[in-house]
Amino acid sequence: MIATLIILFGAFLIIGTWAAFAGFPIVIFGIIIAHYNHHRANKKDDKEKAESAKQIYKFGYLVIVLGILYIGLITALYHTSIEQNSEKIETKQT
């Protein structure tokens, strides 16, 4: 439960581009907690908790991959916007 909340908090930081890179370590911390819970549940032979923890850290991996794609998209749009603005400025000056 705590690992899920940590991963979701990191995901919200990634979505808010002002703190995107701060979100990744938080998500990774949540994944580490979920891995620990998964291994602890496996030692106790609690299959239900082990499967739940496994799904949580898979969700964390998904958040990281989608976060990287999201930041790449925002960066590409930002650079495209800069190029278009510089072209407009050049045509106005000539």
ABEGO torsion letter per residue (X at the ends): XAAAAAAAAAAAAAABAAAAAAAAAAAAAAAAAAAAAAAAAAAAGBAAAAAAAAAAAAAAAAAAAAAAAAAAAAAAAAAAAAAAAAAAAAAAAX
